[in-house]
Amino acid sequence: MVAFAGNSLLCRLALKDTAIDAASFTTVRLVSGALVLWLIVRLRHGSFKSRGNWPSALALFGYAAGFSFAYISLSAAVGALLLFGAVQATMISRGLWAGERLHGWRLFGVLLAFGGLIGLLLPGLTAPPLQGALMMIGAGIAWGVYSLRGSGPGDATSKTAGNFLRTVPVAVLLSLLMLDNFSWDQAGFWYAVCSGALASGLGYAVWYTVLPSLRNTSAATVQLSVPVIAAAGGIVLLGEPLTLRLLLTSVSILGGIALVVTRK
């Protein structure tokens, strides 16, 4: 979870304090993640057989690109909260579409979480920029789709490695299309490498390794810590303010999701 929150901190730090542009950050992150995951699969299995598929890879790319462009204007805490809320909303919506029914406290949890999300986006002095917020929500939906497509049998790390490799040409194409906005920075480059190689590549490998040992409820609950870790890191490392709006909407969104994903 520290690795996942680290993605928010590294991306915000790079786009706030260095000259690297969002498209270049996305490309470097995905290339670095692909290389590390390819190496991990090779070391585990002695060879690499491409797993994954193009629809999942495009969802992964949509998440990574929207994530980077959103953090041009969002704080680490707000971005992580919007991302996590959109991911969980996507997965909960999929369950409802499949016929799952929510009653009692779980229904109240959904209403509480969506109320918190609306409260975060309402106009005001402390409201996040709407364009960045919508991009991060789109990134969260893309990640939710990617997560739903990746569930099921098979080596999740190998599938993730294959999907990362498929995103590389798409990311390069994005950088070429955004060439007019190209801006390079050595510090920003290394932040992107750390985001891809460590927070993404190694982070996903560790997560998928321990995931089979966790109950579904435990796995869902522990992810509630990601926005909290990102918020704490943003305050301590980036000097971001903790506003009353952020505090109240965080309790509403994360508390509501906790009511949905945990059993009584």
C-alpha positions in Angstrom: 0.0 0.0 0.0 3.0 2.3 0.6 4.1 1.6 -2.9 0.7 2.4 -4.4 0.5 5.7 -2.4 4.0 6.4 -3.5 2.9 6.6 -7.1 0.7 9.6 -6.2 3.6 11.3 -4.3 6.2 10.7 -7.0 3.9 11.9 -9.8 2.8 15.0 -8.0 6.4 15.8 -6.9 7.6 15.4 -10.5 4.9 17.5 -12.1 5.0 20.2 -9.4 8.7 20.6 -8.7 10.4 19.5 -11.9 10.1 20.4 -15.6 9.1 17.0 -17.0 5.8 17.0 -18.8 2.9 14.6 -18.1 3.2 12.6 -21.3 6.9 12.0 -20.8 6.3 11.0 -17.2 3.7 8.5 -18.3 6.0 7.0 -20.9 9.0 6.6 -18.6 6.8 5.1 -15.9 5.3 2.5 -18.1 8.6 1.6 -19.8 10.3 1.2 -16.4 7.4 -0.8 -15.0 7.4 -3.1 -18.1 11.2 -3.7 -17.8 11.0 -4.6 -14.1 8.0 -6.8 -14.4 9.6 -8.6 -17.4 12.7 -9.2 -15.3 10.7 -10.5 -12.3 8.8 -13.0 -14.5 12.0 -14.1 -16.1 13.6 -14.7 -12.7 10.6 -16.6 -11.4 9.9 -18.8 -14.4 13.2 -18.9 -16.4 11.5 -17.5 -19.5 8.9 -15.0 -20.5 5.7 -15.8 -22.2 3.6 -12.8 -23.1 0.3 -12.8 -21.1 -2.4 -10.2 -20.9 -4.4 -8.7 -23.8 -4.9 -5.5 -25.6 -8.2 -4.4 -24.0 -6.6 -4.7 -20.6 -3.5 -2.9 -21.8 -5.5 0.0 -23.1 -7.3 0.3 -19.8 -4.0 0.3 -18.0 -2.7 3.0 -20.3 -5.8 5.0 -19.8 -5.3 4.9 -16.1 -1.6 5.8 -16.3 -2.1 8.7 -18.7 -5.2 10.2 -16.8 -3.3 9.8 -13.6 -0.3 11.8 -14.8 -2.3 14.6 -16.4 -4.6 14.9 -13.4 -1.7 15.5 -11.1 -0.7 18.6 -12.9 -3.3 20.4 -10.9 -4.4 18.0 -8.0 -2.7 17.6 -4.7 -1.5 14.1 -3.8 -4.2 13.6 -1.2 -7.1 14.7 -3.3 -5.9 12.8 -6.3 -5.5 9.5 -4.4 -8.9 9.9 -2.8 -10.6 10.6 -6.2 -8.7 7.7 -7.8 -9.6 5.2 -5.0 -13.2 6.3 -4.9 -13.6 5.9 -8.7 -12.0 2.5 -8.7 -14.2 1.2 -5.9 -17.3 2.8 -7.5 -16.5 1.1 -10.8 -16.2 -2.3 -9.1 -19.3 -1.9 -6.9 -21.2 -0.8 -10.0 -20.1 -4.0 -11.8 -21.4 -6.1 -8.9 -24.8 -4.3 -9.0 -25.0 -4.8 -12.8 -24.3 -8.5 -12.2 -27.3 -8.7 -9.9 -25.7 -8.1 -6.5 -28.1 -6.3 -4.1 -27.1 -3.9 -1.3 -29.2 -3.7 1.8 -28.9 -2.0 5.2 -25.5 -0.7 6.2 -24.0 -1.5 2.8 -26.6 0.6 1.0 -25.9 3.4 3.5 -22.2 3.0 2.8 -22.7 3.5 -1.0 -24.8 6.7 -0.4 -22.2 8.0 2.1 -19.3 7.4 -0.2 -21.0 9.0 -3.2 -22.1 11.9 -1.0 -18.5 12.4 0.1 -17.4 12.4 -3.5 -20.0 15.0 -4.5 -19.0 17.1 -1.4 -15.4 17.0 -2.5 -16.2 18.3 -6.0 -18.7 21.0 -5.0 -17.5 24.6 -5.9 -15.6 26.5 -3.3 -12.3 27.9 -2.3 -10.9 24.4 -1.4 -12.5 22.5 -4.2 -10.1 20.7 -6.5 -9.8 21.9 -10.2 -12.6 20.3 -12.1 -10.6 19.3 -15.1 -8.0 17.5 -13.0 -10.7 15.9 -10.9 -12.5 14.6 -13.9 -9.2 13.2 -15.4 -8.5 11.4 -12.1 -12.0 10.0 -11.9 -11.5 8.7 -15.5 -8.2 7.2 -14.5 -9.9 5.5 -11.6 -12.6 4.1 -13.8 -9.9 2.7 -16.2 -8.1 1.1 -13.3 -11.4 -0.4 -12.0 -12.0 -1.9 -15.5 -8.4 -3.2 -15.6 -8.8 -4.8 -12.2 -12.1 -6.5 -13.2 -10.6 -7.8 -16.4 -7.5 -9.1 -14.5 -9.5 -11.2 -12.0 -9.6 -14.9 -12.5 -7.2 -17.8 -12.9 -3.6 -17.5 -14.1 -0.4 -15.7 -12.9 -1.5 -12.1 -12.3 2.1 -10.9 -12.3 2.7 -12.4 -15.8 -0.5 -10.9 -17.1 0.4 -7.5 -15.7 3.9 -7.7 -17.2 2.4 -8.5 -20.6 -0.1 -5.6 -20.3 2.7 -3.2 -19.3 4.7 -4.2 -22.4 1.7 -3.6 -24.6 1.3 -0.1 -23.2 4.8 1.0 -24.3 4.1 1.7 -28.0 0.9 3.5 -27.1 2.7 5.6 -24.5 5.4 6.5 -27.1 2.7 7.5 -29.5 1.2 9.8 -26.8 4.6 11.4 -26.3 4.9 12.0 -30.0 1.4 13.5 -30.2 2.3 15.8 -27.3 5.7 16.8 -28.7 4.8 20.5 -28.6 4.5 20.2 -24.8 7.7 18.2 -24.5 9.8 19.2 -21.5 12.6 17.1 -19.9 14.2 17.2 -16.5 16.7 14.8 -15.0 15.0 14.8 -11.5 11.6 14.3 -13.1 13.0 11.4 -15.2 14.2 9.6 -12.1 10.9 10.2 -10.2 9.2 8.6 -13.2 11.6 5.7 -13.1 11.0 5.2 -9.4 7.2 5.3 -10.0 7.4 2.7 -12.7 10.1 0.4 -11.5 9.5 0.5 -7.7 6.0 1.8 -6.9 4.4 0.1 -9.9 6.5 -2.9 -11.0 7.7 -4.1 -7.6 4.6 -2.9 -5.9 2.3 -4.9 -8.1 4.5 -8.0 -7.9 4.4 -7.9 -4.1 0.7 -7.3 -4.1 -0.2 -10.1 -6.4 2.2 -12.4 -4.5 0.4 -11.9 -1.1 -3.1 -11.4 -2.5 -3.9 -15.2 -2.6 -3.1 -15.4 1.1 -5.6 -12.6 2.0 -9.4 -12.9 2.4 -11.3 -10.8 -0.1 -12.6 -8.6 2.7 -9.1 -8.1 4.1 -7.7 -7.3 0.7 -10.4 -4.7 0.1 -10.1 -3.2 3.6 -6.3 -2.8 3.5 -6.6 -0.7 0.4 -8.5 1.9 2.4 -5.1 2.9 3.7 -3.8 4.1 0.3 -5.4 7.6 0.3 -4.5 8.0 4.0 -0.8 7.2 3.3 -0.8 9.5 0.3 -2.4 12.3 2.3 0.1 11.9 5.1 3.0 11.9 2.6 1.6 15.0 0.8 1.4 16.9 4.1 4.8 15.8 5.4 6.9 15.7 2.2 5.1 18.2 -0.2 3.8 20.7 2.3 0.2 20.2 1.2 -2.6 21.6 3.5 -5.1 19.4 5.3 -8.4 21.2 4.8 -11.6 20.6 6.6 -13.3 19.7 3.3 -10.7 17.0 2.6 -10.9 15.6 6.1 -14.7 15.3 6.1 -15.0 14.0 2.6 -12.2 11.5 3.2 -14.1 10.1 6.2 -17.3 10.0 4.2 -15.8 8.3 1.1 -13.5 5.8 2.9 -16.0 5.1 5.7 -18.7 4.5 3.1 -16.6 2.1 1.1 -15.6 0.3 4.3 -19.2 -0.4 5.0 -19.7 -1.9 1.6 -16.6 -4.1 1.4 -16.6 -5.4 5.0 -19.0 -7.9 6.4 -20.8 -7.4 9.7 
